[in-house]
Amino acid sequence: MTRTIRLTLPAALLALAACASGGQNYHDKNMDFGSVRTVAVMPIVNLSRDNLAGERVRDVITSMMLASGAFYVVPQGEVIRVVAKAGVLNPATPTVEDVVKFGTILKVDAVITGTVKEYGEVRAANASGNVIALSLTMQECATGKIVWTGTTTRGGVTWRDRLLGGGGAPLNEVTETAVDDLISKLFK
Amino acid sequence: MVLLPFENLSGTPVPVRDLLAPAERALAARGLEVVSGEPVQQYLARHRIRSTGSVDGAGAAGARDELGADGVVVTSVETWRDSPAAQFALTMRLVRAAEDAELLWIDGYGRTGDDAPGLLALGLVSDVKVLEAEAFARMADSMARHLERKGPASPACSRGLRFEPVFQYRSTTLSPQKRYSVAVVPFLNRTRRRGAGELAALAFVRQLRASRTFTPVEPGQVRRVLLQQRIVLEGGVSLEAARLLLGVLDADLVLGGEVLEYEDSGPPRVNLTATVLDRGSGEVVWQSLSHNRGDDWVFFFDVGRVSTALALGCSMVGNVVDGMSGDTPATESAFKARR
């Protein structure tokens, strides 16, 4: 009996860990995050099949950060204008020099960049659900250093979807949950 | 008043010329003297006006001087479909025929033929002309009531908790006691539907006119400044563009945003972000994100279903404007409440 438990328990824990929607997180220990008051959200790299995934996710990030009351987020039109003015060739993946120059012109403390890796419907046998895999990075504008990065995966096909069907949570809700998860990680 | 040819924002072909006659009849039946047809065409040609979806100060003053009008009626058709089920939606507004082109009245109508099928589907409307007649009768009634000082400048549409923004940020610098003039710029259109950006802007103009805190600038005036000053709103409103625009218009706030969904087919879906920039501080004073479907929180027998994107957008934008004016305290976002 004890031997059975010894064999099955790790397997069960491994299976549960595989189902969890966690993600990696990095904080620069020397960074004072309280000093970051104004941020700019750069265009998001979109690796998914949905052409609008980047814009959808960026809108949620901007609105949620402003709604949190912890940051002032510079309007998108201003970001686009300064990107052109600063001559940033690839605003979605800026270089250290780009970030420093951008921060000086726009007077922001940090920039947020990100990548949408998955966005849309996934299927498993007869069940389907919406999934998003997202990573965000914060770069301090004084030095251009990466001070925080976080990844998350939310949604997908759950046991409930397999048993009851229904197609899972709407994509908008999954996106909001994922961004909320990442912002919570940033504040930790 | 001058009845301008209708603007088609439906993204599909609409017989806009055929719609003028029933609109003129409905307005005339309420005792309003309407100028339309050839004199209006000549006036448009003289002033080289091609866009009839808005009117600027020079155009409005021209209508007064040349056609003897007191007001200009501007109409935007949002949806027109005669099969398989009739559907019709429009927004109509009245602009003062003067240099200031003040927005006097604005209202909208949106309905599908299967809104109320009733017993044995006897209430189904398959002929779009029935909806057209109903729409123009309602618009003419609403306008006439306002001109007789018996009705509001913009009748409010239903709100409902389900249509509140998912996230909202309101700066404390936005005072509920002060009255602000707002320039609404066309929203960035990320949808496949042509004209969705203009429709979202129009929904905001309508709700701002209904508000006690905000006075919207006529979109024609905003359009004139954007063209004259060569302002291109690439990726959204920049602070520089906002300052230039508001300086020329002498307005306090500029409202813009992004439309990600504006669908009428199936259950209507609207997904939009609104951002308000303040001329004084040069900062964002409002940002919200809203997305809804017409069948949100509808469980039994289609009770509470919203059938057109116009009506859905009206409810959603109404809640946004309430939040902007501070009428609804932003205690908790709908996202947190849902979780």
Boltz contact constraints between the chains, C-beta under 6 A:
constraints:
  - contact:
      token1: [A, 52]
      token2: [B, 190]
      max_distance: 6.0
  - contact:
      token1: [A, 55]
      token2: [B, 190]
      max_distance: 6.0
  - contact:
      token1: [A, 56]
      token2: [B, 260]
      max_distance: 6.0
  - contact:
      token1: [A, 59]
      token2: [B, 273]
      max_distance: 6.0
  - contact:
      token1: [A, 59]
      token2: [B, 289]
      max_distance: 6.0
  - contact:
      token1: [A, 63]
      token2: [B, 167]
      max_distance: 6.0
  - contact:
      token1: [A, 63]
      token2: [B, 287]
      max_distance: 6.0
  - contact:
      token1: [A, 63]
      token2: [B, 289]
      max_distance: 6.0
  - contact:
      token1: [A, 64]
      token2: [B, 167]
      max_distance: 6.0
  - contact:
      token1: [A, 66]
      token2: [B, 169]
      max_distance: 6.0
  - contact:
      token1: [A, 66]
      token2: [B, 287]
      max_distance: 6.0
  - contact:
      token1: [A, 67]
      token2: [B, 167]
      max_distance: 6.0
  - contact:
      token1: [A, 67]
      token2: [B, 169]
      max_distance: 6.0
  - contact:
      token1: [A, 67]
      token2: [B, 333]
      max_distance: 6.0
  - contact:
      token1: [A, 75]
      token2: [B, 275]
      max_distance: 6.0
  - contact:
      token1: [A, 75]
      token2: [B, 284]
      max_distance: 6.0
  - contact:
      token1: [A, 76]
      token2: [B, 235]
      max_distance: 6.0
  - contact:
      token1: [A, 76]
      token2: [B, 236]
      max_distance: 6.0
  - contact:
      token1: [A, 77]
      token2: [B, 235]
      max_distance: 6.0
  - contact:
      token1: [A, 77]
      token2: [B, 236]
      max_distance: 6.0
  - contact:
      token1: [A, 77]
      token2: [B, 237]
      max_distance: 6.0
  - contact:
      token1: [A, 77]
      token2: [B, 238]
      max_distance: 6.0
  - contact:
      token1: [A, 78]
      token2: [B, 238]
      max_distance: 6.0
  - contact:
      token1: [A, 78]
      token2: [B, 239]
      max_distance: 6.0
  - contact:
      token1: [A, 80]
      token2: [B, 234]
      max_distance: 6.0
  - contact:
      token1: [A, 80]
      token2: [B, 235]
      max_distance: 6.0
  - contact:
      token1: [A, 81]
      token2: [B, 238]
      max_distance: 6.0
  - contact:
      token1: [A, 172]
      token2: [B, 291]
      max_distance: 6.0
  - contact:
      token1: [A, 176]
      token2: [B, 335]
      max_distance: 6.0
